Amino acid sequence: MSNSITYKDAGVDIDAANIATARIKKMARSTFNENVMSEIGSFGGMFSGLFNEVREPVLVASCDGVGTKLKIAFATGIHDTVGYDLVAHCINDILVQGARPMFFLDYIAVGKLNPDVVEKIIEGLVRGCREGECALLGGETAEMPELYKDGEYDIAGFIVGVVDKKKVINGNRITAGDVVIGLPSLGLHTNGYSLARKVLFDIEGYKVDQHVPELGCTIGEELLKPHKNYLPSLERLIEHEGVIKGLAHITGGGLVENIPRILPRNVDVAIKENSWPVLPVYDLIQKIGNVPREDMLRTFNMGIGMVVITSPQFLQFVQDQFNVARQPFYILGEVVSGESKVQFV
């Protein structure tokens, strides 16, 4: 008779999963609101479909991950920031269409489940959801031995928001003469990490705990700077129908490829060179790696995390709202006749 084998012997620890789930429940429940109709652990999360004061509700959904920024979390042992990054990224992706987040779902895949690490990831998710007034409605934690190395994991997020149809922001009203405003990023956010790691670690040989004078912090601290959530800075403006004509979340592809996603076919955006301060980390990457300028612009946000387009008549109002929200901003340029591209002038 052969020896018996259990699921745990095969690398999947159900007891560890139960411990992690118990910890998650308490934290996730802190994000619940009156619309949540189910508990964590149900087969599906239930959320009320009643939209108070939204006459024609339009649902907006998105999903994303944080890419190889996770490698920095693995190297530093800091796991309570990447969950926040994930929520902020997803919130920004639906915010650009004028939507407010309602609920969020997460997916965490690990090689060997460590309840302490999962708890830290969830702490970040919960912090992001609370900031966005968004319920962490449910999720999945999958233990997959041999697919992921011990100590490594992947995370993904799924978000659903709502916007009144008359307040949808889609860029179709953008015309020549409109003003282009940039809201600064806090760092790389969640894009360009493969190139950044190649340059900073493989070429220059930095260690994650090494202090770099040009940055004023360690490499690890710089690369773990959070992905900014722009909802608090824009929530008042998106309620004013017609004030904001377009919003572009500057993620992978940079200014060059994200701004055209919201432009009509007959206009370009002309951005003035040196109209905003490029973050020191980008100067460092370009210098060490001798990275072509075109690659820098197509890979990184270069210090601008969100682009706002408004008409000149609303410019002062928009600036006043940013000042009230204590949101720094830069006038990057203007909309001109063209073919849905970005010019640097």
ABEGO torsion letter per residue (X at the ends): XBBBBBAAAAGBBAAAAAAAAAAAAAAAAAABBAABABBBGBABBBBBABBBGBABBBBBBBBBBAEAAAAAAAAAGBAAAAAAAAAAAAAAAAAAAGBBBABBBBBBBBABBBAAAAAAAAAAAAAAAAAAGBBBAEEBBBBBBGABBBGBBBBBBBBBBBBBAAABBAGAABBBGBBBBBBBBAEAEABGAAAAAAAAAAAAGBBAABBBAAAGBBAAAAAABBBBBAAAAAAAAAABBGABABBBBBBBGEAAAAAAAABBAABBBBBBBGABBBBAAAAAAAAAAGBBAAAAAAABAGGBABBBBBBAAAAAAAAAAAAAAGBBBBBAEBBBBEAGBBBBX
